[in-house]
C-alpha cells in the first residue's frame, strides 16, 4: 500500500517515460474503491490480481533461496 501512497495512484514503471503504466497494487486499490458487491467483476479481478502478486512474489523468493543455498559458503 505504500506504493499507492507514494505514487499517488499514478505509478510509472517503464523504460519509456512517454508511456504511462501502473503497478498491480495501484490497480487493486482503484478496483476496490467504492461500494461494490463481492461477486462483481471488479472485485473478483482485484482478488485475482492479489493472488497473482502473491504467487509471483512466492516464486521469486523460492528462486532467491535456491540461489543463496547454492552459493553459500560453508564454515567449520
N, CA, C and O atoms as a Tripos MOL2 file, in Angstrom:
@<TRIPOS>MOLECULE
protein
  304   303    76     0     0
PROTEIN
NO_CHARGES

@<TRIPOS>ATOM
      1 N           0.8150   -1.1970    0.0000 N.3       1 UNK1
      2 CA          0.0000    0.0000    0.0000 C.3       1 UNK1
      3 C           0.8600    1.2620    0.0000 C.2       1 UNK1
      4 O           0.3800    2.3450   -0.3360 O.2       1 UNK1
      5 N           2.1260    1.1200    0.3760 N.am      2 UNK2
      6 CA          2.9890    2.2960    0.3430 C.3       2 UNK2
      7 C           3.2030    2.7620   -1.0890 C.2       2 UNK2
      8 O           3.4510    3.9440   -1.3260 O.2       2 UNK2
      9 N           3.1100    1.8440   -2.0440 N.am      3 UNK3
     10 CA          3.2400    2.2220   -3.4620 C.3       3 UNK3
     11 C           2.1240    3.1740   -3.8450 C.2       3 UNK3
     12 O           2.3470    4.1500   -4.5610 O.2       3 UNK3
     13 N           0.9300    2.8890   -3.3680 N.am      4 UNK4
     14 CA         -0.2130    3.7380   -3.6830 C.3       4 UNK4
     15 C          -0.0280    5.1200   -3.0760 C.2       4 UNK4
     16 O          -0.3090    6.1290   -3.7220 O.2       4 UNK4
     17 N           0.4430    5.1680   -1.8380 N.am      5 UNK5
     18 CA          0.6240    6.4510   -1.1820 C.3       5 UNK5
     19 C           1.7530    7.2520   -1.8280 C.2       5 UNK5
     20 O           1.6320    8.4630   -2.0130 O.2       5 UNK5
     21 N           2.8450    6.5770   -2.1690 N.am      6 UNK6
     22 CA          3.9910    7.2820   -2.7400 C.3       6 UNK6
     23 C           3.7520    7.7040   -4.1820 C.2       6 UNK6
     24 O           4.1740    8.7830   -4.5990 O.2       6 UNK6
     25 N           3.0730    6.8480   -4.9400 N.am      7 UNK7
     26 CA          2.8790    7.1370   -6.3570 C.3       7 UNK7
     27 C           1.6510    7.9880   -6.6160 C.2       7 UNK7
     28 O           1.5220    8.5640   -7.6960 O.2       7 UNK7
     29 N           0.7650    8.0790   -5.6740 N.am      8 UNK8
     30 CA         -0.4330    8.8810   -5.8720 C.3       8 UNK8
     31 C          -1.3630    8.3130   -6.9200 C.2       8 UNK8
     32 O          -1.9400    9.0620   -7.7090 O.2       8 UNK8
     33 N          -1.5140    7.0200   -6.9400 N.am      9 UNK9
     34 CA         -2.3510    6.2830   -7.8920 C.3       9 UNK9
     35 C          -1.9240    6.4750   -9.3430 C.2       9 UNK9
     36 O          -2.7370    6.2760  -10.2460 O.2       9 UNK9
     37 N          -0.6860    6.8510   -9.5890 N.am     10 UNK10
     38 CA         -0.2130    7.0120  -10.9620 C.3      10 UNK10
     39 C           1.2440    6.5870  -11.0670 C.2      10 UNK10
     40 O           2.0980    7.3880  -11.4470 O.2      10 UNK10
     41 N           1.5350    5.3450  -10.7350 N.am     11 UNK11
     42 CA          2.9050    4.8640  -10.8000 C.3      11 UNK11
     43 C           3.3340    4.6880  -12.2520 C.2      11 UNK11
     44 O           2.5480    4.2250  -13.0790 O.2      11 UNK11
     45 N           4.5560    5.0490  -12.5640 N.am     12 UNK12
     46 CA          5.0840    4.9400  -13.9160 C.3      12 UNK12
     47 C           6.3560    4.1010  -13.8570 C.2      12 UNK12
     48 O           7.4030    4.5940  -13.4370 O.2      12 UNK12
     49 N           6.2740    2.8440  -14.2730 N.am     13 UNK13
     50 CA          7.4070    1.9300  -14.1920 C.3      13 UNK13
     51 C           7.7670    1.3730  -15.5630 C.2      13 UNK13
     52 O           7.7030    0.1620  -15.7720 O.2      13 UNK13
     53 N           8.1320    2.2150  -16.4730 N.am     14 UNK14
     54 CA          8.5030    1.7690  -17.8040 C.3      14 UNK14
     55 C           9.8090    2.4330  -18.2180 C.2      14 UNK14
     56 O          10.1820    3.4860  -17.7000 O.2      14 UNK14
     57 N          10.4980    1.7970  -19.1620 N.am     15 UNK15
     58 CA         11.7280    2.3870  -19.6780 C.3      15 UNK15
     59 C          11.4180    3.5950  -20.5620 C.2      15 UNK15
     60 O          12.2390    4.5010  -20.7030 O.2      15 UNK15
     61 N          10.2410    3.5950  -21.1450 N.am     16 UNK16
     62 CA          9.8110    4.7080  -21.9750 C.3      16 UNK16
     63 C           9.0290    5.6960  -21.1150 C.2      16 UNK16
     64 O           7.9200    5.3760  -20.6880 O.2      16 UNK16
     65 N           9.5630    6.8810  -20.8470 N.am     17 UNK17
     66 CA          8.8550    7.8170  -19.9740 C.3      17 UNK17
     67 C           7.6000    8.4250  -20.6110 C.2      17 UNK17
     68 O           6.8080    9.0670  -19.9210 O.2      17 UNK17
     69 N           7.4170    8.2300  -21.9070 N.am     18 UNK18
     70 CA          6.2310    8.7690  -22.5740 C.3      18 UNK18
     71 C           5.0310    7.8400  -22.4710 C.2      18 UNK18
     72 O           3.9120    8.2420  -22.7900 O.2      18 UNK18
     73 N           5.2470    6.5980  -22.0280 N.am     19 UNK19
     74 CA          4.1600    5.6200  -21.9250 C.3      19 UNK19
     75 C           3.7680    5.4370  -20.4630 C.2      19 UNK19
     76 O           4.6070    5.1040  -19.6260 O.2      19 UNK19
     77 N           2.4940    5.6560  -20.1590 N.am     20 UNK20
     78 CA          2.0230    5.5470  -18.7730 C.3      20 UNK20
     79 C           1.6090    4.1060  -18.4650 C.2      20 UNK20
     80 O           0.8910    3.4790  -19.2440 O.2      20 UNK20
     81 N           2.0620    3.5960  -17.3350 N.am     21 UNK21
     82 CA          1.6720    2.2710  -16.8420 C.3      21 UNK21
     83 C           1.3250    2.4050  -15.3720 C.2      21 UNK21
     84 O           1.4840    3.4760  -14.7860 O.2      21 UNK21
     85 N           0.8560    1.3340  -14.7830 N.am     22 UNK22
     86 CA          0.5030    1.3400  -13.3720 C.3      22 UNK22
     87 C           0.9900    0.0560  -12.7200 C.2      22 UNK22
     88 O           1.2390   -0.9330  -13.4090 O.2      22 UNK22
     89 N           1.1270    0.0620  -11.3990 N.am     23 UNK23
     90 CA          1.5390   -1.1400  -10.6800 C.3      23 UNK23
     91 C           0.3090   -1.9630  -10.3190 C.2      23 UNK23
     92 O          -0.8220   -1.4820  -10.3860 O.2      23 UNK23
     93 N           0.5520   -3.2060   -9.9370 N.am     24 UNK24
     94 CA         -0.5520   -4.0900   -9.5610 C.3      24 UNK24
     95 C          -1.2460   -3.5620   -8.3110 C.2      24 UNK24
     96 O          -2.4720   -3.6270   -8.2110 O.2      24 UNK24
     97 N          -0.4870   -3.0460   -7.3690 N.am     25 UNK25
     98 CA         -1.0890   -2.5320   -6.1360 C.3      25 UNK25
     99 C          -2.0140   -1.3580   -6.4080 C.2      25 UNK25
    100 O          -3.1040   -1.2780   -5.8400 O.2      25 UNK25
    101 N          -1.5910   -0.4550   -7.2670 N.am     26 UNK26
    102 CA         -2.4350    0.6880   -7.6140 C.3      26 UNK26
    103 C          -3.6990    0.2150   -8.3200 C.2      26 UNK26
    104 O          -4.7810    0.7530   -8.0820 O.2      26 UNK26
    105 N          -3.5730   -0.7810   -9.1800 N.am     27 UNK27
    106 CA         -4.7360   -1.3090   -9.8910 C.3      27 UNK27
    107 C          -5.7200   -1.9620   -8.9150 C.2      27 UNK27
    108 O          -6.9300   -1.7960   -9.0690 O.2      27 UNK27
    109 N          -5.2330   -2.6900   -7.9270 N.am     28 UNK28
    110 CA         -6.1060   -3.3160   -6.9310 C.3      28 UNK28
    111 C          -6.8730   -2.2450   -6.1510 C.2      28 UNK28
    112 O          -8.0810   -2.3690   -5.9450 O.2      28 UNK28
    113 N          -6.1780   -1.2050   -5.7230 N.am     29 UNK29
    114 CA         -6.8310   -0.1410   -4.9640 C.3      29 UNK29
    115 C          -7.8870    0.5600   -5.8110 C.2      29 UNK29
    116 O          -8.9810    0.8500   -5.3260 O.2      29 UNK29
    117 N          -7.5690    0.8300   -7.0620 N.am     30 UNK30
    118 CA         -8.5490    1.5190   -7.9030 C.3      30 UNK30
    119 C          -9.7570    0.6410   -8.2040 C.2      30 UNK30
    120 O         -10.8590    1.1580   -8.3850 O.2      30 UNK30
    121 N          -9.5700   -0.6780   -8.2610 N.am     31 UNK31
    122 CA        -10.7020   -1.5810   -8.4860 C.3      31 UNK31
    123 C         -11.5950   -1.7030   -7.2540 C.2      31 UNK31
    124 O         -12.8020   -1.9060   -7.3820 O.2      31 UNK31
    125 N         -11.0140   -1.5820   -6.0690 N.am     32 UNK32
    126 CA        -11.7770   -1.7810   -4.8380 C.3      32 UNK32
    127 C         -12.2760   -0.4840   -4.2240 C.2      32 UNK32
    128 O         -12.7790   -0.4960   -3.1010 O.2      32 UNK32
    129 N         -12.1530    0.6180   -4.9180 N.am     33 UNK33
    130 CA        -12.6290    1.8980   -4.4000 C.3      33 UNK33
    131 C         -14.1340    1.9960   -4.5830 C.2      33 UNK33
    132 O         -14.6480    1.7710   -5.6790 O.2      33 UNK33
    133 N         -14.8380    2.3300   -3.5110 N.am     34 UNK34
    134 CA        -16.2890    2.4910   -3.5830 C.3      34 UNK34
    135 C         -17.0230    1.2430   -3.1160 C.2      34 UNK34
    136 O         -16.4100    0.2110   -2.8440 O.2      34 UNK34
    137 N         -18.3490    1.3540   -3.0280 N.am     35 UNK35
    138 CA        -19.1850    0.2250   -2.6220 C.3      35 UNK35
    139 C         -19.4660   -0.6590   -3.8260 C.2      35 UNK35
    140 O         -19.9950   -0.2130   -4.8440 O.2      35 UNK35
    141 N         -19.0940   -1.9300   -3.6790 N.am     36 UNK36
    142 CA        -19.3280   -2.8930   -4.7410 C.3      36 UNK36
    143 C         -19.7450   -4.2080   -4.1120 C.2      36 UNK36
    144 O         -19.4110   -4.4930   -2.9620 O.2      36 UNK36
    145 N         -20.4690   -4.9960   -4.8640 N.am     37 UNK37
    146 CA        -20.8320   -6.3240   -4.3880 C.3      37 UNK37
    147 C         -19.6160   -7.2320   -4.4790 C.2      37 UNK37
    148 O         -18.7080   -6.9970   -5.2750 O.2      37 UNK37
    149 N         -19.6110   -8.2730   -3.6530 N.am     38 UNK38
    150 CA        -18.4600   -9.1660   -3.6180 C.3      38 UNK38
    151 C         -18.3020   -9.9310   -4.9190 C.2      38 UNK38
    152 O         -17.1750  -10.2050   -5.3310 O.2      38 UNK38
    153 N         -19.3950  -10.2850   -5.5760 N.am     39 UNK39
    154 CA        -19.2980  -11.0900   -6.7910 C.3      39 UNK39
    155 C         -19.2750  -10.2520   -8.0620 C.2      39 UNK39
    156 O         -19.5340  -10.7720   -9.1470 O.2      39 UNK39
    157 N         -18.9680   -8.9630   -7.9450 N.am     40 UNK40
    158 CA        -18.8700   -8.1290   -9.1390 C.3      40 UNK40
    159 C         -17.5470   -8.4150   -9.8480 C.2      40 UNK40
    160 O         -16.6070   -8.9410   -9.2520 O.2      40 UNK40
    161 N         -17.4960   -8.0600  -11.1180 N.am     41 UNK41
    162 CA        -16.2980   -8.3350  -11.9180 C.3      41 UNK41
    163 C         -15.0890   -7.5550  -11.4050 C.2      41 UNK41
    164 O         -13.9700   -8.0670  -11.4380 O.2      41 UNK41
    165 N         -15.2930   -6.3400  -10.9370 N.am     42 UNK42
    166 CA        -14.1840   -5.5290  -10.4240 C.3      42 UNK42
    167 C         -13.5780   -6.1400   -9.1590 C.2      42 UNK42
    168 O         -12.3560   -6.1960   -9.0160 O.2      42 UNK42
    169 N         -14.4280   -6.5920   -8.2550 N.am     43 UNK43
    170 CA        -13.9330   -7.1800   -7.0120 C.3      43 UNK43
    171 C         -13.1930   -8.4840   -7.2750 C.2      43 UNK43
    172 O         -12.1270   -8.7240   -6.7080 O.2      43 UNK43
    173 N         -13.7500   -9.3120   -8.1200 N.am     44 UNK44
    174 CA        -13.1070  -10.5900   -8.4190 C.3      44 UNK44
    175 C         -11.7850  -10.3950   -9.1650 C.2      44 UNK44
    176 O         -10.8360  -11.1460   -8.9370 O.2      44 UNK44
    177 N         -11.7080   -9.4120  -10.0400 N.am     45 UNK45
    178 CA        -10.4510   -9.1590  -10.7350 C.3      45 UNK45
    179 C          -9.3990   -8.5900   -9.7790 C.2      45 UNK45
    180 O          -8.2090   -8.8580   -9.9450 O.2      45 UNK45
    181 N          -9.8230   -7.8130   -8.7870 N.am     46 UNK46
    182 CA         -8.8790   -7.3090   -7.7850 C.3      46 UNK46
    183 C          -8.3100   -8.4620   -6.9570 C.2      46 UNK46
    184 O          -7.1140   -8.4850   -6.6640 O.2      46 UNK46
    185 N          -9.1640   -9.4190   -6.5800 N.am     47 UNK47
    186 CA         -8.6690  -10.5820   -5.8440 C.3      47 UNK47
    187 C          -7.7670  -11.4380   -6.7170 C.2      47 UNK47
    188 O          -6.7910  -11.9980   -6.2190 O.2      47 UNK47
    189 N          -8.0640  -11.5540   -8.0010 N.am     48 UNK48
    190 CA         -7.2010  -12.3110   -8.9120 C.3      48 UNK48
    191 C          -5.8370  -11.6410   -9.0480 C.2      48 UNK48
    192 O          -4.8130  -12.3240   -9.0850 O.2      48 UNK48
    193 N          -5.8140  -10.3120   -9.1210 N.am     49 UNK49
    194 CA         -4.5410   -9.5960   -9.1770 C.3      49 UNK49
    195 C          -3.7370   -9.7870   -7.8930 C.2      49 UNK49
    196 O          -2.5160   -9.9390   -7.9370 O.2      49 UNK49
    197 N          -4.4240   -9.7780   -6.7490 N.am     50 UNK50
    198 CA         -3.7410  -10.0150   -5.4830 C.3      50 UNK50
    199 C          -3.1480  -11.4080   -5.4100 C.2      50 UNK50
    200 O          -2.0400  -11.5910   -4.9070 O.2      50 UNK50
    201 N          -3.8840  -12.3900   -5.9080 N.am     51 UNK51
    202 CA         -3.3880  -13.7650   -5.9290 C.3      51 UNK51
    203 C          -2.1960  -13.8980   -6.8680 C.2      51 UNK51
    204 O          -1.2280  -14.5890   -6.5510 O.2      51 UNK51
    205 N          -2.2620  -13.2480   -8.0090 N.am     52 UNK52
    206 CA         -1.1390  -13.2500   -8.9420 C.3      52 UNK52
    207 C           0.0870  -12.6050   -8.3190 C.2      52 UNK52
    208 O           1.1950  -13.1270   -8.4440 O.2      52 UNK52
    209 N          -0.0990  -11.4830   -7.6560 N.am     53 UNK53
    210 CA          1.0060  -10.8100   -6.9840 C.3      53 UNK53
    211 C           1.6250  -11.6950   -5.9120 C.2      53 UNK53
    212 O           2.8460  -11.7230   -5.7600 O.2      53 UNK53
    213 N           0.7920  -12.4220   -5.1660 N.am     54 UNK54
    214 CA          1.2920  -13.3330   -4.1390 C.3      54 UNK54
    215 C           2.1500  -14.4410   -4.7480 C.2      54 UNK54
    216 O           3.2360  -14.7290   -4.2460 O.2      54 UNK54
    217 N           1.6700  -15.0620   -5.8270 N.am     55 UNK55
    218 CA          2.4060  -16.1780   -6.4190 C.3      55 UNK55
    219 C           3.6840  -15.7360   -7.1190 C.2      55 UNK55
    220 O           4.6690  -16.4730   -7.1160 O.2      55 UNK55
    221 N           3.6890  -14.5600   -7.7140 N.am     56 UNK56
    222 CA          4.9200  -14.0480   -8.3160 C.3      56 UNK56
    223 C           5.9530  -13.7710   -7.2300 C.2      56 UNK56
    224 O           7.1290  -14.0960   -7.3950 O.2      56 UNK56
    225 N           5.5260  -13.1760   -6.1280 N.am     57 UNK57
    226 CA          6.4350  -12.9160   -5.0100 C.3      57 UNK57
    227 C           6.9570  -14.2150   -4.4090 C.2      57 UNK57
    228 O           8.1400  -14.3200   -4.0830 O.2      57 UNK57
    229 N           6.0820  -15.2010   -4.2610 N.am     58 UNK58
    230 CA          6.4940  -16.5020   -3.7340 C.3      58 UNK58
    231 C           7.5160  -17.1640   -4.6450 C.2      58 UNK58
    232 O           8.5100  -17.7050   -4.1590 O.2      58 UNK58
    233 N           7.2940  -17.1320   -5.9540 N.am     59 UNK59
    234 CA          8.2280  -17.7400   -6.9000 C.3      59 UNK59
    235 C           9.5850  -17.0450   -6.8620 C.2      59 UNK59
    236 O          10.6210  -17.7080   -6.9110 O.2      59 UNK59
    237 N           9.5880  -15.7290   -6.7770 N.am     60 UNK60
    238 CA         10.8600  -15.0090   -6.6950 C.3      60 UNK60
    239 C          11.6030  -15.3250   -5.3980 C.2      60 UNK60
    240 O          12.8280  -15.4460   -5.4050 O.2      60 UNK60
    241 N          10.8760  -15.4580   -4.2860 N.am     61 UNK61
    242 CA         11.5160  -15.8000   -3.0080 C.3      61 UNK61
    243 C          12.0850  -17.2100   -3.0260 C.2      61 UNK61
    244 O          13.1730  -17.4390   -2.4970 O.2      61 UNK61
    245 N          11.3750  -18.1570   -3.6230 N.am     62 UNK62
    246 CA         11.8710  -19.5340   -3.7130 C.3      62 UNK62
    247 C          13.1250  -19.5790   -4.5860 C.2      62 UNK62
    248 O          14.1050  -20.2370   -4.2360 O.2      62 UNK62
    249 N          13.0940  -18.8850   -5.7120 N.am     63 UNK63
    250 CA         14.2690  -18.8390   -6.5850 C.3      63 UNK63
    251 C          15.4570  -18.2030   -5.8800 C.2      63 UNK63
    252 O          16.5770  -18.6960   -6.0090 O.2      63 UNK63
    253 N          15.2440  -17.1340   -5.1450 N.am     64 UNK64
    254 CA         16.3210  -16.4750   -4.4160 C.3      64 UNK64
    255 C          16.8940  -17.3830   -3.3340 C.2      64 UNK64
    256 O          18.1080  -17.4130   -3.1330 O.2      64 UNK64
    257 N          16.0370  -18.1210   -2.6380 N.am     65 UNK65
    258 CA         16.5230  -19.0430   -1.6110 C.3      65 UNK65
    259 C          17.3780  -20.1490   -2.2130 C.2      65 UNK65
    260 O          18.3830  -20.5420   -1.6200 O.2      65 UNK65
    261 N          17.0010  -20.6530   -3.3700 N.am     66 UNK66
    262 CA         17.8040  -21.7010   -4.0250 C.3      66 UNK66
    263 C          19.1460  -21.1590   -4.4850 C.2      66 UNK66
    264 O          20.1610  -21.8470   -4.3720 O.2      66 UNK66
    265 N          19.1690  -19.9470   -4.9980 N.am     67 UNK67
    266 CA         20.4350  -19.3420   -5.4240 C.3      67 UNK67
    267 C          21.3440  -19.1110   -4.2260 C.2      67 UNK67
    268 O          22.5400  -19.3960   -4.2960 O.2      67 UNK67
    269 N          20.8040  -18.6090   -3.1460 N.am     68 UNK68
    270 CA         21.6030  -18.3770   -1.9370 C.3      68 UNK68
    271 C          22.1140  -19.6950   -1.3790 C.2      68 UNK68
    272 O          23.2660  -19.7750   -0.9520 O.2      68 UNK68
    273 N          21.2870  -20.7260   -1.3720 N.am     69 UNK69
    274 CA         21.6980  -22.0340   -0.8620 C.3      69 UNK69
    275 C          22.8200  -22.6220   -1.7080 C.2      69 UNK69
    276 O          23.7240  -23.2750   -1.1850 O.2      69 UNK69
    277 N          22.7610  -22.3900   -3.0060 N.am     70 UNK70
    278 CA         23.7730  -22.9390   -3.9060 C.3      70 UNK70
    279 C          25.1220  -22.2430   -3.7370 C.2      70 UNK70
    280 O          26.1610  -22.9020   -3.7860 O.2      70 UNK70
    281 N          25.1250  -20.9440   -3.5420 N.am     71 UNK71
    282 CA         26.3600  -20.1810   -3.4760 C.3      71 UNK71
    283 C          26.8320  -19.8500   -2.0690 C.2      71 UNK71
    284 O          27.8340  -19.1530   -1.9060 O.2      71 UNK71
    285 N          26.1380  -20.3300   -1.0570 N.am     72 UNK72
    286 CA         26.5310  -20.0400    0.3310 C.3      72 UNK72
    287 C          27.8140  -20.7700    0.6780 C.2      72 UNK72
    288 O          27.9810  -21.9420    0.3400 O.2      72 UNK72
    289 N          28.7190  -20.0770    1.3520 N.am     73 UNK73
    290 CA         29.9580  -20.7100    1.7930 C.3      73 UNK73
    291 C          29.7250  -21.4480    3.1030 C.2      73 UNK73
    292 O          29.0200  -20.9590    3.9860 O.2      73 UNK73
    293 N          30.3180  -22.6140    3.2210 N.am     74 UNK74
    294 CA         30.1900  -23.4190    4.4360 C.3      74 UNK74
    295 C          31.4150  -23.1930    5.3160 C.2      74 UNK74
    296 O          32.5520  -23.2730    4.8500 O.2      74 UNK74
    297 N          31.1700  -22.9150    6.5760 N.am     75 UNK75
    298 CA         32.2570  -22.7050    7.5370 C.3      75 UNK75
    299 C          32.2520  -23.8360    8.5430 C.2      75 UNK75
    300 O          31.2130  -24.4330    8.8240 O.2      75 UNK75
    301 N          33.4310  -24.1230    9.0830 N.am     76 UNK76
    302 CA         33.5410  -25.1820   10.0820 C.3      76 UNK76
    303 C          33.0730  -24.7420   11.4250 C.2      76 UNK76
    304 O          33.1030  -25.5240   12.3750 O.2      76 UNK76
@<TRIPOS>BOND
     1     1     2 1
     2     2     3 1
     3     3     4 2
     4     3     5 am
     5     5     6 1
     6     6     7 1
     7     7     8 2
     8     7     9 am
     9     9    10 1
    10    10    11 1
    11    11    12 2
    12    11    13 am
    13    13    14 1
    14    14    15 1
    15    15    16 2
    16    15    17 am
    17    17    18 1
    18    18    19 1
    19    19    20 2
    20    19    21 am
    21    21    22 1
    22    22    23 1
    23    23    24 2
    24    23    25 am
    25    25    26 1
    26    26    27 1
    27    27    28 2
    28    27    29 am
    29    29    30 1
    30    30    31 1
    31    31    32 2
    32    31    33 am
    33    33    34 1
    34    34    35 1
    35    35    36 2
    36    35    37 am
    37    37    38 1
    38    38    39 1
    39    39    40 2
    40    39    41 am
    41    41    42 1
    42    42    43 1
    43    43    44 2
    44    43    45 am
    45    45    46 1
    46    46    47 1
    47    47    48 2
    48    47    49 am
    49    49    50 1
    50    50    51 1
    51    51    52 2
    52    51    53 am
    53    53    54 1
    54    54    55 1
    55    55    56 2
    56    55    57 am
    57    57    58 1
    58    58    59 1
    59    59    60 2
    60    59    61 am
    61    61    62 1
    62    62    63 1
    63    63    64 2
    64    63    65 am
    65    65    66 1
    66    66    67 1
    67    67    68 2
    68    67    69 am
    69    69    70 1
    70    70    71 1
    71    71    72 2
    72    71    73 am
    73    73    74 1
    74    74    75 1
    75    75    76 2
    76    75    77 am
    77    77    78 1
    78    78    79 1
    79    79    80 2
    80    79    81 am
    81    81    82 1
    82    82    83 1
    83    83    84 2
    84    83    85 am
    85    85    86 1
    86    86    87 1
    87    87    88 2
    88    87    89 am
    89    89    90 1
    90    90    91 1
    91    91    92 2
    92    91    93 am
    93    93    94 1
    94    94    95 1
    95    95    96 2
    96    95    97 am
    97    97    98 1
    98    98    99 1
    99    99   100 2
   100    99   101 am
   101   101   102 1
   102   102   103 1
   103   103   104 2
   104   103   105 am
   105   105   106 1
   106   106   107 1
   107   107   108 2
   108   107   109 am
   109   109   110 1
   110   110   111 1
   111   111   112 2
   112   111   113 am
   113   113   114 1
   114   114   115 1
   115   115   116 2
   116   115   117 am
   117   117   118 1
   118   118   119 1
   119   119   120 2
   120   119   121 am
   121   121   122 1
   122   122   123 1
   123   123   124 2
   124   123   125 am
   125   125   126 1
   126   126   127 1
   127   127   128 2
   128   127   129 am
   129   129   130 1
   130   130   131 1
   131   131   132 2
   132   131   133 am
   133   133   134 1
   134   134   135 1
   135   135   136 2
   136   135   137 am
   137   137   138 1
   138   138   139 1
   139   139   140 2
   140   139   141 am
   141   141   142 1
   142   142   143 1
   143   143   144 2
   144   143   145 am
   145   145   146 1
   146   146   147 1
   147   147   148 2
   148   147   149 am
   149   149   150 1
   150   150   151 1
   151   151   152 2
   152   151   153 am
   153   153   154 1
   154   154   155 1
   155   155   156 2
   156   155   157 am
   157   157   158 1
   158   158   159 1
   159   159   160 2
   160   159   161 am
   161   161   162 1
   162   162   163 1
   163   163   164 2
   164   163   165 am
   165   165   166 1
   166   166   167 1
   167   167   168 2
   168   167   169 am
   169   169   170 1
   170   170   171 1
   171   171   172 2
   172   171   173 am
   173   173   174 1
   174   174   175 1
   175   175   176 2
   176   175   177 am
   177   177   178 1
   178   178   179 1
   179   179   180 2
   180   179   181 am
   181   181   182 1
   182   182   183 1
   183   183   184 2
   184   183   185 am
   185   185   186 1
   186   186   187 1
   187   187   188 2
   188   187   189 am
   189   189   190 1
   190   190   191 1
   191   191   192 2
   192   191   193 am
   193   193   194 1
   194   194   195 1
   195   195   196 2
   196   195   197 am
   197   197   198 1
   198   198   199 1
   199   199   200 2
   200   199   201 am
   201   201   202 1
   202   202   203 1
   203   203   204 2
   204   203   205 am
   205   205   206 1
   206   206   207 1
   207   207   208 2
   208   207   209 am
   209   209   210 1
   210   210   211 1
   211   211   212 2
   212   211   213 am
   213   213   214 1
   214   214   215 1
   215   215   216 2
   216   215   217 am
   217   217   218 1
   218   218   219 1
   219   219   220 2
   220   219   221 am
   221   221   222 1
   222   222   223 1
   223   223   224 2
   224   223   225 am
   225   225   226 1
   226   226   227 1
   227   227   228 2
   228   227   229 am
   229   229   230 1
   230   230   231 1
   231   231   232 2
   232   231   233 am
   233   233   234 1
   234   234   235 1
   235   235   236 2
   236   235   237 am
   237   237   238 1
   238   238   239 1
   239   239   240 2
   240   239   241 am
   241   241   242 1
   242   242   243 1
   243   243   244 2
   244   243   245 am
   245   245   246 1
   246   246   247 1
   247   247   248 2
   248   247   249 am
   249   249   250 1
   250   250   251 1
   251   251   252 2
   252   251   253 am
   253   253   254 1
   254   254   255 1
   255   255   256 2
   256   255   257 am
   257   257   258 1
   258   258   259 1
   259   259   260 2
   260   259   261 am
   261   261   262 1
   262   262   263 1
   263   263   264 2
   264   263   265 am
   265   265   266 1
   266   266   267 1
   267   267   268 2
   268   267   269 am
   269   269   270 1
   270   270   271 1
   271   271   272 2
   272   271   273 am
   273   273   274 1
   274   274   275 1
   275   275   276 2
   276   275   277 am
   277   277   278 1
   278   278   279 1
   279   279   280 2
   280   279   281 am
   281   281   282 1
   282   282   283 1
   283   283   284 2
   284   283   285 am
   285   285   286 1
   286   286   287 1
   287   287   288 2
   288   287   289 am
   289   289   290 1
   290   290   291 1
   291   291   292 2
   292   291   293 am
   293   293   294 1
   294   294   295 1
   295   295   296 2
   296   295   297 am
   297   297   298 1
   298   298   299 1
   299   299   300 2
   300   299   301 am
   301   301   302 1
   302   302   303 1
   303   303   304 2
@<TRIPOS>SUBSTRUCTURE
     1 UNK1         2 RESIDUE 1 A UNK
     2 UNK2         6 RESIDUE 1 A UNK
     3 UNK3        10 RESIDUE 1 A UNK
     4 UNK4        14 RESIDUE 1 A UNK
     5 UNK5        18 RESIDUE 1 A UNK
     6 UNK6        22 RESIDUE 1 A UNK
     7 UNK7        26 RESIDUE 1 A UNK
     8 UNK8        30 RESIDUE 1 A UNK
     9 UNK9        34 RESIDUE 1 A UNK
    10 UNK10       38 RESIDUE 1 A UNK
    11 UNK11       42 RESIDUE 1 A UNK
    12 UNK12       46 RESIDUE 1 A UNK
    13 UNK13       50 RESIDUE 1 A UNK
    14 UNK14       54 RESIDUE 1 A UNK
    15 UNK15       58 RESIDUE 1 A UNK
    16 UNK16       62 RESIDUE 1 A UNK
    17 UNK17       66 RESIDUE 1 A UNK
    18 UNK18       70 RESIDUE 1 A UNK
    19 UNK19       74 RESIDUE 1 A UNK
    20 UNK20       78 RESIDUE 1 A UNK
    21 UNK21       82 RESIDUE 1 A UNK
    22 UNK22       86 RESIDUE 1 A UNK
    23 UNK23       90 RESIDUE 1 A UNK
    24 UNK24       94 RESIDUE 1 A UNK
    25 UNK25       98 RESIDUE 1 A UNK
    26 UNK26      102 RESIDUE 1 A UNK
    27 UNK27      106 RESIDUE 1 A UNK
    28 UNK28      110 RESIDUE 1 A UNK
    29 UNK29      114 RESIDUE 1 A UNK
    30 UNK30      118 RESIDUE 1 A UNK
    31 UNK31      122 RESIDUE 1 A UNK
    32 UNK32      126 RESIDUE 1 A UNK
    33 UNK33      130 RESIDUE 1 A UNK
    34 UNK34      134 RESIDUE 1 A UNK
    35 UNK35      138 RESIDUE 1 A UNK
    36 UNK36      142 RESIDUE 1 A UNK
    37 UNK37      146 RESIDUE 1 A UNK
    38 UNK38      150 RESIDUE 1 A UNK
    39 UNK39      154 RESIDUE 1 A UNK
    40 UNK40      158 RESIDUE 1 A UNK
    41 UNK41      162 RESIDUE 1 A UNK
    42 UNK42      166 RESIDUE 1 A UNK
    43 UNK43      170 RESIDUE 1 A UNK
    44 UNK44      174 RESIDUE 1 A UNK
    45 UNK45      178 RESIDUE 1 A UNK
    46 UNK46      182 RESIDUE 1 A UNK
    47 UNK47      186 RESIDUE 1 A UNK
    48 UNK48      190 RESIDUE 1 A UNK
    49 UNK49      194 RESIDUE 1 A UNK
    50 UNK50      198 RESIDUE 1 A UNK
    51 UNK51      202 RESIDUE 1 A UNK
    52 UNK52      206 RESIDUE 1 A UNK
    53 UNK53      210 RESIDUE 1 A UNK
    54 UNK54      214 RESIDUE 1 A UNK
    55 UNK55      218 RESIDUE 1 A UNK
    56 UNK56      222 RESIDUE 1 A UNK
    57 UNK57      226 RESIDUE 1 A UNK
    58 UNK58      230 RESIDUE 1 A UNK
    59 UNK59      234 RESIDUE 1 A UNK
    60 UNK60      238 RESIDUE 1 A UNK
    61 UNK61      242 RESIDUE 1 A UNK
    62 UNK62      246 RESIDUE 1 A UNK
    63 UNK63      250 RESIDUE 1 A UNK
    64 UNK64      254 RESIDUE 1 A UNK
    65 UNK65      258 RESIDUE 1 A UNK
    66 UNK66      262 RESIDUE 1 A UNK
    67 UNK67      266 RESIDUE 1 A UNK
    68 UNK68      270 RESIDUE 1 A UNK
    69 UNK69      274 RESIDUE 1 A UNK
    70 UNK70      278 RESIDUE 1 A UNK
    71 UNK71      282 RESIDUE 1 A UNK
    72 UNK72      286 RESIDUE 1 A UNK
    73 UNK73      290 RESIDUE 1 A UNK
    74 UNK74      294 RESIDUE 1 A UNK
    75 UNK75      298 RESIDUE 1 A UNK
    76 UNK76      302 RESIDUE 1 A UNK
